């Protein structure tokens, strides 16, 4: 049991490090080469986890090799546009000026059902409202509607509005003070204690989360009492 425990831990952390090196993407956003790599290393890791007769190095070595290959592919993709296109492919226009480009859809084996699903998911039920639709290399469809069918914005309506978008900084996370965030926001422990006292809280451990933005607005949510 001890052997199985440590073998599983080692393989788990190797896989986590490898996926972390691939970047922060969801499964639906993976490039084809990344998806293939994910599937293969998952299978490679499962075998030595289950069969103790296989030396651990026989499972680790292929995984590390594939991760190195993936990093090399990423490196060359950054350096060469042609290589990037060979590995990842190119975006394809499948609707232009409201007209469906059937040959482009067939070339990418993209069906009408998939197209309509993508349009519906982004709030478009009428093809005539779409000026451009681009099939991205991740398989997602980017939609650019006609101006008349686009959501109204202050710029389109010639309105002048005040920019009130702020980025809240998390200073307490589940009872723990985020010291770096607190310092980055220009606040200190004295300010934090004052905020807690104003809310009749005696300790950061009573706070589920607290944020502060550029304007000084504070959002504080106390922890719920345990049943």
C-alpha positions as CSV (number, residue, x, y, z in Angstrom):
1,X,0.0,0.0,0.0
2,X,2.8,2.4,0.8
3,X,4.4,1.7,-2.6
4,X,1.1,2.4,-4.4
5,X,0.6,5.6,-2.3
6,X,4.0,7.1,-3.2
7,X,3.9,6.0,-6.9
8,X,0.5,7.7,-7.2
9,X,1.7,10.9,-5.6
10,X,4.8,11.1,-7.8
11,X,2.8,10.6,-11.0
12,X,0.1,13.0,-9.9
13,X,2.6,15.8,-9.2
14,X,4.4,15.1,-12.5
15,X,1.1,15.4,-14.4
16,X,0.1,18.6,-12.5
17,X,3.4,20.2,-13.3
18,X,3.1,19.2,-16.9
19,X,-0.4,20.6,-17.3
20,X,0.7,23.8,-15.5
21,X,3.5,24.2,-18.1
22,X,0.9,23.9,-20.8
23,X,-0.7,27.1,-19.6
24,X,-4.1,28.1,-18.1
25,X,-6.6,26.7,-20.5
26,X,-9.9,24.8,-20.2
27,X,-10.3,21.6,-22.1
28,X,-12.4,23.3,-24.8
29,X,-9.7,25.8,-25.4
30,X,-6.8,23.3,-26.0
31,X,-5.1,23.2,-29.3
32,X,-5.2,19.8,-31.0
33,X,-1.6,19.0,-30.1
34,X,-2.3,19.9,-26.4
35,X,-5.4,17.8,-26.3
36,X,-3.6,14.8,-27.7
37,X,-0.7,15.3,-25.2
38,X,-3.2,15.5,-22.3
39,X,-4.9,12.2,-23.4
40,X,-1.7,10.3,-23.9
41,X,0.0,11.3,-20.6
42,X,-3.2,10.4,-18.8
43,X,-3.1,6.9,-20.2
44,X,0.7,6.6,-19.6
45,X,0.2,7.6,-15.9
46,X,-2.6,5.2,-15.3
47,X,-0.6,2.1,-16.3
48,X,2.2,2.3,-13.6
49,X,-0.4,3.4,-11.0
50,X,-2.3,0.1,-11.5
51,X,0.5,-2.4,-12.4
52,X,3.2,-2.5,-9.7
53,X,5.2,-4.9,-11.8
54,X,6.1,-2.0,-14.2
55,X,9.1,0.1,-12.9
56,X,8.0,3.7,-12.1
57,X,10.7,5.1,-14.3
58,X,9.0,3.3,-17.3
59,X,6.0,5.5,-16.7
60,X,7.7,8.7,-15.8
61,X,10.2,8.7,-18.7
62,X,7.6,8.8,-21.5
63,X,5.6,11.4,-19.7
64,X,8.6,13.7,-19.2
65,X,9.6,13.1,-22.9
66,X,6.2,14.1,-24.1
67,X,6.2,17.2,-21.9
68,X,9.6,18.2,-23.3
69,X,8.3,17.7,-26.9
70,X,5.3,19.9,-26.0
71,X,7.6,22.6,-24.7
72,X,9.7,22.5,-27.8
73,X,6.6,22.7,-30.0
74,X,5.4,25.7,-28.0
75,X,8.9,27.3,-28.4
76,X,9.0,26.9,-32.1
77,X,5.4,28.0,-32.4
78,X,6.4,31.3,-30.8
79,X,9.3,31.7,-33.1
80,X,7.7,30.7,-36.4
81,X,4.3,31.6,-37.8
82,X,4.5,28.9,-40.4
83,X,5.3,26.2,-37.8
84,X,2.5,27.6,-35.6
85,X,0.0,27.2,-38.5
86,X,1.3,23.7,-39.2
87,X,0.8,22.6,-35.6
88,X,-2.3,24.6,-34.5
89,X,-3.9,25.5,-37.8
90,X,-5.4,28.8,-38.9
91,X,-8.7,30.6,-38.1
92,X,-11.2,30.1,-40.8
93,X,-14.0,32.5,-41.9
94,X,-17.3,30.5,-42.1
95,X,-19.7,33.4,-42.5
96,X,-18.9,36.5,-44.5
97,X,-21.4,39.3,-45.0
98,X,-24.2,37.1,-43.6
99,X,-23.4,34.3,-46.1
100,X,-22.4,30.9,-45.0
101,X,-19.1,29.7,-46.6
102,X,-20.0,26.0,-47.1
103,X,-16.7,25.0,-48.5
104,X,-14.8,26.4,-45.5
105,X,-17.2,24.5,-43.2
106,X,-16.7,21.3,-45.1
107,X,-12.9,21.7,-45.1
108,X,-13.0,21.9,-41.3
109,X,-15.7,19.3,-40.9
110,X,-17.9,21.8,-39.1
111,X,-21.5,20.9,-39.4
112,X,-24.6,23.2,-39.6
113,X,-25.8,21.9,-36.2
114,X,-22.5,23.0,-34.6
115,X,-22.7,26.4,-36.3
116,X,-26.3,27.0,-35.1
117,X,-25.3,25.9,-31.6
118,X,-22.4,28.3,-31.5
119,X,-24.7,31.1,-32.7
120,X,-27.4,30.4,-30.2
121,X,-24.9,30.2,-27.3
122,X,-23.8,33.8,-28.1
123,X,-27.4,35.1,-28.5
124,X,-27.8,35.0,-32.3
125,X,-30.7,33.1,-33.8
126,X,-30.7,34.9,-37.2
127,X,-27.8,34.3,-39.6
128,X,-28.6,37.6,-41.3
129,X,-27.5,39.5,-38.2
130,X,-24.0,38.0,-38.4
131,X,-21.5,39.8,-40.6
132,X,-18.5,37.6,-39.8
133,X,-18.1,34.3,-38.0
134,X,-14.6,32.9,-37.6
135,X,-13.9,29.3,-36.6
136,X,-10.9,29.6,-34.2
137,X,-8.1,27.1,-33.9
138,X,-9.6,26.0,-30.5
139,X,-12.9,25.1,-32.2
140,X,-14.8,28.0,-30.8
141,X,-16.6,30.5,-33.1
142,X,-16.0,34.2,-32.8
143,X,-19.0,36.3,-34.0
144,X,-18.9,39.8,-35.3
145,X,-22.5,41.1,-35.9
146,X,-23.5,44.0,-38.1
147,X,-23.4,47.3,-36.3
148,X,-27.2,47.6,-36.4
149,X,-27.5,44.3,-34.6
150,X,-24.8,45.0,-32.1
151,X,-25.7,45.8,-28.4
152,X,-26.0,49.6,-27.9
153,X,-23.0,51.2,-26.3
154,X,-22.5,54.8,-25.0
155,X,-20.0,55.4,-27.8
156,X,-22.5,54.4,-30.5
157,X,-25.2,56.6,-28.8
158,X,-22.7,59.5,-28.6
159,X,-23.1,59.6,-24.8
160,X,-20.4,60.7,-22.4
161,X,-20.1,58.5,-19.4
162,X,-17.7,58.4,-16.4
163,X,-15.2,55.6,-16.3
164,X,-16.1,53.8,-13.0
165,X,-14.6,50.4,-13.7
166,X,-12.4,49.4,-10.8
167,X,-10.4,46.3,-10.0
168,X,-11.0,45.0,-6.4
169,X,-8.0,43.6,-4.6
170,X,-8.5,40.7,-2.2
171,X,-7.0,41.5,1.2
172,X,-8.7,38.8,3.3
173,X,-9.3,35.4,1.8
174,X,-11.2,32.9,4.0
175,X,-9.9,34.3,7.2
176,X,-6.3,34.8,6.0
177,X,-4.7,38.2,5.4
178,X,-3.2,38.6,2.0
179,X,-0.2,40.6,3.0
180,X,1.1,41.3,-0.5
181,X,-2.3,42.4,-1.8
182,X,-2.7,44.6,1.2
183,X,0.6,46.3,0.6
184,X,-0.1,46.6,-3.1
185,X,-3.4,48.4,-2.4
186,X,-1.5,51.0,-0.4
187,X,-3.1,49.9,2.9
188,X,-1.6,48.5,6.1
189,X,-2.5,46.5,9.2
190,X,-3.8,49.6,11.0
191,X,-6.2,50.3,8.2
192,X,-7.3,46.7,8.2
193,X,-8.0,46.7,11.9
194,X,-10.1,49.9,11.5
195,X,-12.2,48.2,8.8
196,X,-12.8,45.2,11.0
197,X,-13.8,47.3,14.0
198,X,-16.2,49.3,11.9
199,X,-17.9,46.1,11.1
200,X,-17.8,44.8,14.7
201,X,-15.4,42.1,13.9
202,X,-12.5,41.2,16.2
203,X,-10.4,39.0,14.0
204,X,-9.7,38.4,10.3
205,X,-10.6,34.8,10.9
206,X,-14.2,36.0,11.1
207,X,-14.1,37.3,7.5
208,X,-14.9,35.1,4.5
209,X,-13.5,37.7,2.1
210,X,-12.7,41.4,2.0
211,X,-11.8,43.5,-1.1
212,X,-10.8,47.1,-1.7
213,X,-10.7,48.9,-5.0
214,X,-8.9,52.0,-6.3
215,X,-11.7,54.3,-5.1
216,X,-11.4,53.0,-1.5
217,X,-14.7,51.1,-1.6
218,X,-14.5,48.1,0.7
219,X,-16.6,44.9,0.3
220,X,-16.6,42.6,3.4
221,X,-18.4,39.4,3.8
222,X,-18.3,37.8,7.3
223,X,-18.2,34.0,7.7
224,X,-21.6,32.4,8.5
225,X,-22.0,30.9,11.9
226,X,-21.4,27.2,11.9
227,X,-24.4,25.1,12.7
